[in-house]
Amino acid sequence: MVMRAYVVMAVALATAAAAKDKPAPPPPPAPPPEIIAAPKDPWPSQYKPYPARTTVIRGATIYDGAGNRIDGGMIRLDGGKVAEIGAAVAIPDGATVIDATGKYVTAGIIDIHSHLGVYPSPGVEAHSDGNEGTSPARPEVWAEHSVWPQDPGFSRALAGGITALHVLPGSANLFGGRGTTLKPVYGRSVQEMKFPGAPYSLKMACGENPKRVYGNRNQMPSTRMGNIAYARQLWSDATAYKRRWDDYTRRAQAGTAKPTDAPRRELALDTMMGVLNGEILVQNHCYRADEMANVISMAREFNYKVTTFHHAVESYKIADMLKAEGICSAMWADWYGFKMESFDGIKENIALVHNAGACAIVHSDDENGIQRLNQEASKALAAGRRLGINVPPETAWTWLSLNPAKGLGISDKTGSLEVGKAADVVLWSAEPFSVYARPMNVWIDGALMYDWGDPKRRPTSDFELGQPGVGEVK
């Protein structure tokens, strides 16, 4: 018995010694450091597409928005997307089939420059919310916070074949604030109209407007050199702000910074830092070629990119430069001469920019023009032909669809009738560049949102409900 107890004790002592030599288990991993960041999308889209039916349109001439034409073609809309397009497509059981022989189908029109909602109808002072004209630089304001979702203009735009539009602040300021991309589908709030995943923009302006507005108040800027100087200083401030945030983020990721070390948020500089980070797109109001060149130089100095010059009546003078820089021009067909900086506008501007291989866009900047952008593009097409620039109509449709989608950063989602993209489609009564053509049907995300022949499929804003004549067939 003594021997047995001795053996048991020896085994216990050996086990204890082995356990003592065994390394202790590692401590649980530390929680990741809390890193403060400026929110990239604090007001996200709440848009929900309307129910879509499987629809096949056959027999139409199709301009797909990417420059291609299909005569006697077919397109199938399924699940809110373009499911198939070509000379023939499958027709599933239960699909709605539309015979469009003699008619035309196009990608939906996208207006890259609109003030619907911020300058709504009726156009009265109480509705004038597009310019925060209290400082030359107001990048902290957002156009969407002024948008009146019940603007009757949205339904008029839809009836003109518009399937997306970009709403911008006005051009009184060098930095007017953020723009937002919407769908012309009524919602209770602007968030219910916001195009999901579309980047924000920063509206900038150069030229006569800022220097007139603030020069008249004995403020800077009062000259074009003042415009550039003021803008450069703010970009310098934004660069320093970004540097502080980048430094804090690196230290926080390394575990050497506390949340209280994060820089104080400045809403104006948040927007500009978003541009410097490539997350927010610059939409720049600018008329003259020399001023566009100055802005390009400023963008190089501070390492940001201009996505699109708007109005840009002298883009034809620097079309090669715009092509090299990858900058789009959003232009009118024939507006010019209404102030000195628009004096050198020519009707061939759009065709010349396109012919140089640069990105050409037709825009409205007008609550009436947005209803007939197809006719505006038709005027530009005719002006080019008179000059000997013969742009095929299916190519010219890129000015209204794919190019503005590129300028808004949404060309992977819409802008052309390609398989997998949103079924944003217009069926026209005639060749869409004809003055006699009008949209018969408009689909957004595959849902029939407008029907010329059915008053029940013409959206009406709350403001207009009960008004005499609203919804009548004209």
C-alpha positions as CSV (number, residue, x, y, z in Angstrom):
1,M,0.0,0.0,0.0
2,V,2.9,2.3,0.8
3,M,4.5,1.6,-2.5
4,R,1.3,2.3,-4.3
5,A,0.8,5.6,-2.6
6,Y,4.3,6.6,-3.4
7,V,3.7,5.9,-7.1
8,V,0.5,7.9,-7.2
9,M,2.3,10.8,-5.5
10,A,5.1,10.7,-8.0
11,V,2.7,10.7,-10.9
12,A,0.9,13.7,-9.5
13,L,4.1,15.6,-8.9
14,A,5.2,14.9,-12.5
15,T,1.9,16.0,-13.9
16,A,2.0,19.2,-11.8
17,A,5.6,19.9,-13.1
18,A,4.5,19.4,-16.7
19,A,1.6,21.7,-16.2
20,K,3.9,24.3,-14.7
21,D,6.2,24.2,-17.7
22,K,3.3,24.4,-20.2
23,P,2.9,28.0,-21.6
24,A,-0.2,29.9,-20.6
25,P,-2.9,30.3,-23.2
26,P,-2.6,33.6,-25.1
27,P,-5.0,36.4,-24.0
28,P,-8.1,37.0,-26.1
29,P,-7.4,39.4,-29.0
30,A,-7.9,43.1,-28.2
31,P,-11.0,44.6,-29.8
32,P,-10.3,46.6,-32.9
33,P,-9.5,50.2,-32.2
34,E,-12.5,52.6,-32.5
35,I,-11.8,54.8,-35.5
36,I,-13.8,57.9,-36.0
37,A,-14.6,58.9,-39.6
38,A,-16.7,61.4,-41.4
39,P,-19.8,59.5,-42.6
40,K,-19.8,59.0,-46.4
41,D,-23.6,58.7,-46.8
42,P,-25.5,59.9,-43.7
43,W,-28.7,60.5,-45.8
44,P,-28.9,57.2,-47.8
45,S,-31.4,56.4,-50.5
46,Q,-34.7,55.0,-49.4
47,Y,-35.9,54.5,-52.9
48,K,-37.9,51.3,-53.6
49,P,-38.7,50.4,-57.2
50,Y,-42.4,50.0,-58.2
51,P,-43.4,46.4,-59.0
52,A,-42.2,45.4,-62.5
53,R,-43.8,43.0,-64.9
54,T,-41.9,40.9,-67.4
55,T,-42.3,42.9,-70.6
56,V,-41.2,42.2,-74.2
57,I,-41.2,45.0,-76.8
58,R,-40.8,43.8,-80.3
59,G,-40.6,45.3,-83.8
60,A,-39.1,48.6,-82.7
61,T,-36.0,50.4,-83.9
62,I,-33.8,50.5,-80.9
63,Y,-31.2,53.1,-80.0
64,D,-29.5,51.3,-77.1
65,G,-27.8,54.5,-75.6
66,A,-24.3,53.1,-76.2
67,G,-24.3,54.0,-79.9
68,N,-25.8,50.9,-81.3
69,R,-29.0,50.6,-83.5
70,I,-31.2,47.5,-83.9
71,D,-33.8,47.7,-86.7
72,G,-36.9,45.6,-86.0
73,G,-35.4,44.6,-82.6
74,M,-36.7,43.2,-79.4
75,I,-36.0,43.8,-75.8
76,R,-37.1,41.9,-72.7
77,L,-37.4,43.6,-69.3
78,D,-37.4,41.2,-66.4
79,G,-36.9,41.8,-62.7
80,G,-36.3,45.5,-63.2
81,K,-33.4,44.8,-65.5
82,V,-32.7,44.5,-69.2
83,A,-32.7,40.7,-69.5
84,E,-32.2,40.4,-73.2
85,I,-31.9,42.6,-76.3
86,G,-31.3,41.8,-79.9
87,A,-33.0,40.7,-83.2
88,A,-35.0,38.1,-81.2
89,V,-35.5,37.5,-77.5
90,A,-37.3,34.8,-75.5
91,I,-40.9,35.5,-74.6
92,P,-41.7,33.9,-71.2
93,D,-45.2,32.7,-70.4
94,G,-47.3,35.5,-69.0
95,A,-45.1,38.3,-70.3
96,T,-46.7,41.5,-71.4
97,V,-45.9,41.8,-75.1
98,I,-46.0,45.2,-76.9
99,D,-45.9,45.4,-80.7
100,A,-43.9,48.5,-81.4
101,T,-43.6,48.1,-85.2
102,G,-42.9,51.6,-86.7
103,K,-41.9,53.0,-83.3
104,Y,-38.7,53.5,-81.5
105,V,-37.2,52.4,-78.2
106,T,-34.3,54.2,-76.4
107,A,-32.5,54.2,-73.2
108,G,-34.1,56.7,-70.8
109,I,-32.9,60.3,-70.9
110,I,-30.7,61.5,-68.0
111,D,-30.5,65.2,-67.3
112,I,-27.2,66.0,-65.6
113,H,-28.1,69.6,-64.8
114,S,-31.5,70.3,-63.2
115,H,-32.9,72.5,-60.5
116,L,-36.2,70.7,-60.1
117,G,-37.2,70.6,-56.5
118,V,-34.9,73.4,-55.4
119,Y,-36.6,75.9,-57.8
120,P,-39.9,74.2,-58.2
121,S,-43.2,75.2,-59.7
122,P,-44.9,77.5,-59.0
123,G,-41.8,79.7,-59.3
124,V,-42.4,81.9,-56.3
125,E,-40.0,83.4,-53.7
126,A,-41.2,81.0,-51.1
127,H,-40.0,78.1,-53.3
128,S,-36.6,79.7,-54.2
129,D,-34.2,77.4,-52.4
130,G,-31.3,76.8,-54.9
131,N,-28.7,79.4,-53.9
132,E,-27.4,79.8,-50.3
133,G,-26.0,83.2,-51.3
134,T,-24.6,84.1,-47.9
135,S,-20.9,83.3,-48.6
136,P,-18.9,82.7,-51.8
137,A,-18.2,79.2,-50.5
138,R,-21.0,77.0,-49.1
139,P,-19.8,73.4,-49.7
140,E,-21.6,72.4,-46.5
141,V,-25.1,72.8,-48.0
142,W,-26.8,70.0,-49.8
143,A,-29.3,70.5,-52.6
144,E,-31.4,67.6,-51.4
145,H,-32.2,69.4,-48.2
146,S,-34.0,72.0,-50.3
147,V,-35.8,69.6,-52.7
148,W,-39.6,69.8,-52.5
149,P,-40.6,66.2,-53.4
150,Q,-44.0,67.4,-54.7
151,D,-42.7,69.6,-57.4
152,P,-45.0,69.2,-60.4
153,G,-41.9,69.4,-62.6
154,F,-40.9,65.8,-61.8
155,S,-44.0,64.4,-63.5
156,R,-43.5,66.6,-66.5
157,A,-39.9,65.5,-66.8
158,L,-41.0,61.8,-66.6
159,A,-43.5,62.5,-69.4
160,G,-40.5,63.8,-71.5
161,G,-38.7,60.5,-71.2
162,I,-36.5,61.4,-68.2
163,T,-35.6,58.4,-66.1
164,A,-32.9,60.1,-63.9
165,L,-31.9,63.7,-63.2
166,H,-29.2,65.4,-61.2
167,V,-30.4,68.3,-59.0
168,L,-27.8,71.0,-58.3
169,P,-27.6,74.1,-56.2
170,G,-27.4,77.4,-58.2
171,S,-24.3,79.2,-59.4
172,A,-24.2,82.3,-57.2
173,N,-21.3,80.7,-55.2
174,L,-17.9,79.5,-56.1
175,F,-18.8,76.4,-54.1
176,G,-22.5,76.0,-54.1
177,G,-22.9,72.8,-52.2
178,R,-23.7,69.1,-53.0
179,G,-25.9,67.9,-55.8
180,T,-27.9,64.7,-55.8
181,T,-29.2,62.3,-58.4
182,L,-32.9,61.5,-58.3
183,K,-35.4,59.4,-60.1
184,P,-38.6,61.2,-61.2
185,V,-40.7,59.0,-59.0
186,Y,-42.7,60.8,-56.3
187,G,-41.9,60.0,-52.7
188,R,-42.8,61.4,-49.3
189,S,-39.2,62.6,-48.9
190,V,-36.3,63.3,-51.2
191,Q,-34.6,60.1,-49.9
192,E,-37.4,58.1,-51.4
193,M,-36.4,59.6,-54.8
194,K,-32.6,59.3,-54.5
195,F,-30.8,57.1,-57.0
196,P,-29.3,54.2,-54.9
197,G,-25.5,54.2,-55.0
198,A,-25.1,57.4,-57.0
199,P,-22.2,59.5,-55.8
200,Y,-22.7,63.0,-54.5
201,S,-21.4,66.0,-56.5
202,L,-19.9,69.3,-55.5
203,K,-21.3,72.2,-57.5
204,M,-18.6,74.8,-58.4
205,A,-18.9,77.9,-60.5
206,C,-16.5,80.3,-62.1
207,G,-17.0,83.5,-64.2
208,E,-19.6,86.2,-63.9
209,N,-22.0,84.9,-61.4
210,P,-19.9,84.7,-58.2
211,K,-18.0,87.9,-58.9
212,R,-21.3,89.8,-59.6
213,V,-23.1,88.5,-56.6
214,Y,-20.4,89.2,-54.1
215,G,-18.7,92.1,-55.8
216,N,-22.0,93.9,-55.5
217,R,-21.7,93.5,-51.8
218,N,-18.2,94.8,-51.7
219,Q,-16.9,91.3,-50.9
220,M,-14.3,89.1,-52.4
221,P,-14.5,87.9,-55.1
222,S,-15.3,90.8,-57.3
223,T,-13.0,89.7,-60.2
224,R,-12.1,86.6,-62.0
225,M,-8.7,86.6,-60.3
226,G,-10.6,86.8,-57.1
227,N,-12.6,83.8,-58.0
228,I,-9.5,81.7,-58.5
229,A,-7.7,83.0,-55.5
230,Y,-10.7,82.4,-53.2
231,A,-11.1,78.8,-54.5
232,R,-7.4,78.0,-54.3
233,Q,-7.3,79.0,-50.6
234,L,-10.3,76.8,-49.8
235,W,-8.7,73.9,-51.6
236,S,-5.5,74.5,-49.6
237,D,-7.6,74.4,-46.4
238,A,-9.3,71.2,-47.6
239,T,-5.9,69.6,-48.3
240,A,-4.7,70.4,-44.8
241,Y,-8.0,69.1,-43.3
242,K,-7.6,65.8,-45.3
243,R,-4.0,65.5,-44.0
244,R,-5.2,65.8,-40.4
245,W,-7.8,63.1,-40.9
246,D,-5.4,60.8,-42.8
247,D,-2.8,61.2,-40.0
248,Y,-5.4,60.5,-37.3
249,T,-6.7,57.4,-39.2
250,R,-3.2,55.9,-39.6
251,R,-2.5,56.4,-35.9
252,A,-5.9,55.0,-34.9
253,Q,-5.4,51.9,-37.0
254,A,-2.0,51.4,-35.3
255,G,-3.6,51.8,-31.9
256,T,-1.8,54.9,-31.0
257,A,-4.7,57.4,-31.2
258,K,-7.8,57.7,-29.1
259,P,-11.2,58.7,-30.6
260,T,-10.9,62.0,-28.9
261,D,-7.8,62.7,-31.0
262,A,-10.0,62.8,-34.2
263,P,-10.1,66.2,-35.8
264,R,-13.2,68.3,-35.3
265,R,-15.6,67.8,-38.2
266,E,-16.1,70.8,-40.5
267,L,-19.1,70.1,-42.8
268,A,-17.8,72.3,-45.6
269,L,-14.4,70.7,-45.6
270,D,-16.0,67.2,-45.3
271,T,-17.5,67.8,-48.8
272,M,-14.2,69.0,-50.2
273,M,-12.3,66.2,-48.6
274,G,-14.7,63.8,-50.3
275,V,-13.7,65.3,-53.6
276,L,-10.0,64.9,-52.8
277,N,-10.6,61.3,-51.9
278,G,-12.3,60.7,-55.2
279,E,-15.7,60.0,-53.6
280,I,-17.6,63.2,-54.6
281,L,-17.7,64.4,-58.3
282,V,-17.1,68.0,-59.3
283,Q,-19.8,69.5,-61.5
284,N,-18.4,72.9,-62.6
285,H,-20.5,75.7,-64.0
286,C,-18.1,77.4,-66.5
287,Y,-18.7,79.1,-69.9
288,R,-15.4,80.4,-71.3
289,A,-12.5,78.2,-72.6
290,D,-9.8,80.2,-70.8
291,E,-11.6,79.8,-67.5
292,M,-12.1,76.1,-68.0
293,A,-8.3,75.9,-68.6
294,N,-7.7,77.8,-65.4
295,V,-9.9,75.4,-63.4
296,I,-8.1,72.4,-64.9
297,S,-4.8,73.9,-63.8
298,M,-6.3,74.4,-60.3
299,A,-7.5,70.8,-60.2
300,R,-4.0,69.6,-61.0
301,E,-2.5,71.8,-58.3
302,F,-4.7,70.3,-55.6
303,N,-5.0,66.8,-57.1
304,Y,-8.7,66.6,-57.7
305,K,-10.7,66.0,-60.9
306,V,-13.4,67.9,-62.7
307,T,-16.0,65.4,-63.9
308,T,-18.1,67.8,-66.0
309,F,-18.1,71.4,-67.1
310,H,-21.6,72.7,-67.3
311,H,-23.0,75.1,-69.9
312,A,-19.5,75.2,-71.4
313,V,-20.4,77.2,-74.5
314,E,-16.8,77.5,-75.5
315,S,-15.9,73.8,-75.1
316,Y,-15.4,73.6,-78.8
317,K,-12.2,75.7,-78.4
318,I,-10.5,73.3,-76.0
319,A,-12.2,70.0,-77.1
320,D,-8.8,68.3,-77.4
321,M,-7.8,69.3,-73.9
322,L,-11.1,68.1,-72.5
323,K,-10.6,64.7,-74.3
324,A,-7.1,64.4,-72.9
325,E,-8.4,65.2,-69.3
326,G,-11.4,62.9,-69.6
327,I,-13.8,65.8,-68.7
328,C,-17.3,65.8,-70.0
329,S,-19.1,69.0,-71.3
330,A,-22.8,69.4,-70.5
331,M,-24.1,71.9,-73.1
332,W,-27.2,73.6,-74.5
333,A,-28.1,73.2,-78.2
334,D,-28.4,77.0,-78.9
335,W,-28.5,79.1,-75.8
336,Y,-25.8,81.8,-76.1
337,G,-25.3,85.6,-76.0
338,F,-27.4,86.3,-72.9
339,K,-24.4,87.6,-71.0
340,M,-20.8,88.4,-72.1
341,E,-19.3,85.0,-71.0
342,S,-21.9,83.3,-73.2
343,F,-21.2,85.6,-76.2
344,D,-19.0,83.1,-78.1
345,G,-21.3,80.2,-77.9
346,I,-22.1,78.5,-81.3
347,K,-24.8,76.0,-82.3
348,E,-22.1,73.5,-83.5
349,N,-20.5,73.3,-80.0
350,I,-21.9,69.9,-79.1
351,A,-21.1,68.3,-82.5
352,L,-17.6,69.7,-82.5
353,V,-16.9,68.4,-79.0
354,H,-18.2,65.0,-80.0
355,N,-16.2,65.0,-83.2
356,A,-13.0,65.6,-81.2
357,G,-13.6,62.5,-79.3
358,A,-14.6,64.2,-76.0
359,C,-17.6,63.5,-73.9
360,A,-20.6,65.5,-75.1
361,I,-23.8,65.8,-73.1
362,V,-27.1,67.7,-73.7
363,H,-28.5,69.2,-70.5
364,S,-31.5,71.4,-69.7
365,D,-30.9,73.8,-66.7
366,D,-34.5,74.5,-67.2
367,E,-37.9,73.2,-65.9
368,N,-39.3,73.4,-69.4
369,G,-36.3,72.3,-71.4
370,I,-36.1,69.1,-69.4
371,Q,-39.4,68.1,-70.9
372,R,-38.0,68.0,-74.5
373,L,-34.3,67.2,-74.3
374,N,-34.7,65.0,-77.3
375,Q,-35.6,68.1,-79.4
376,E,-32.6,70.0,-77.9
377,A,-30.3,67.2,-79.0
378,S,-32.0,67.2,-82.4
379,K,-31.1,70.8,-82.9
380,A,-27.5,70.1,-82.0
381,L,-27.5,67.1,-84.4
382,A,-28.8,69.3,-87.2
383,A,-26.2,72.0,-86.6
384,G,-23.4,69.5,-86.8
385,R,-24.7,68.1,-90.1
386,R,-24.8,71.6,-91.6
387,L,-21.1,71.8,-90.7
388,G,-20.5,68.4,-92.3
389,I,-20.3,66.4,-89.0
390,N,-22.7,63.6,-89.7
391,V,-23.4,61.9,-86.4
392,P,-25.7,58.9,-86.7
393,P,-28.8,59.3,-84.5
394,E,-28.0,56.2,-82.5
395,T,-24.7,57.7,-81.7
396,A,-26.2,61.1,-80.8
397,W,-28.4,59.4,-78.3
398,T,-25.3,58.9,-76.1
399,W,-25.5,62.6,-75.5
400,L,-28.7,62.0,-73.6
401,S,-28.1,58.7,-71.9
402,L,-24.7,57.0,-71.5
403,N,-22.6,60.2,-71.4
404,P,-24.6,61.9,-68.6
405,A,-24.6,58.6,-66.8
406,K,-20.8,58.6,-67.0
407,G,-20.8,62.2,-65.8
408,L,-22.8,61.2,-62.7
409,G,-20.9,58.0,-61.9
410,I,-23.8,55.7,-62.6
411,S,-23.0,54.3,-66.0
412,D,-22.5,50.8,-64.5
413,K,-26.2,50.9,-63.5
414,T,-28.0,52.8,-66.2
415,G,-27.6,54.9,-69.3
416,S,-27.7,52.1,-71.9
417,L,-29.8,49.1,-72.7
418,E,-27.3,46.5,-71.8
419,V,-28.1,43.2,-70.1
420,G,-28.0,43.5,-66.4
421,K,-28.5,47.3,-66.3
422,A,-31.6,49.0,-65.0
423,A,-34.6,48.7,-67.3
424,D,-34.9,52.5,-67.8
425,V,-36.6,52.5,-71.2
426,V,-38.7,54.9,-73.4
427,L,-41.0,53.8,-76.2
428,W,-41.4,56.7,-78.7
429,S,-44.3,57.4,-81.1
430,A,-41.9,58.3,-83.9
431,E,-38.2,58.7,-84.5
432,P,-37.1,60.4,-81.2
433,F,-35.2,63.3,-82.8
434,S,-38.4,64.3,-84.7
435,V,-40.3,67.3,-83.4
436,Y,-43.4,65.1,-83.7
437,A,-42.1,62.4,-81.5
438,R,-43.3,62.0,-77.9
439,P,-42.9,59.3,-75.3
440,M,-45.7,56.8,-75.3
441,N,-44.4,54.7,-72.4
442,V,-41.6,55.2,-69.8
443,W,-40.3,52.4,-67.6
444,I,-38.1,53.0,-64.6
445,D,-36.5,49.9,-63.2
446,G,-38.8,47.9,-65.4
447,A,-42.0,49.4,-63.9
448,L,-44.3,51.2,-66.3
449,M,-44.3,54.7,-64.7
450,Y,-45.9,56.7,-67.6
451,D,-48.4,55.8,-70.2
452,W,-49.5,58.4,-72.7
453,G,-52.8,56.5,-73.3
454,D,-53.7,55.8,-69.7
455,P,-54.3,58.8,-67.3
456,K,-54.0,56.5,-64.3
457,R,-50.3,56.0,-65.2
458,R,-49.4,59.7,-65.1
459,P,-48.0,60.5,-61.7
460,T,-49.5,63.5,-60.0
461,S,-48.0,65.4,-57.1
462,D,-49.9,66.0,-53.9
463,F,-49.8,69.7,-54.7
464,E,-51.8,69.2,-57.9
465,L,-54.4,66.7,-56.6
466,G,-57.8,68.2,-57.1
467,Q,-56.6,71.0,-59.4
468,P,-58.8,71.5,-62.4
469,G,-57.5,69.9,-65.6
470,V,-54.7,67.8,-64.0
471,G,-54.5,64.4,-65.6
472,E,-56.6,65.3,-68.7
473,V,-55.4,63.9,-72.0
474,K,-53.9,66.8,-74.0
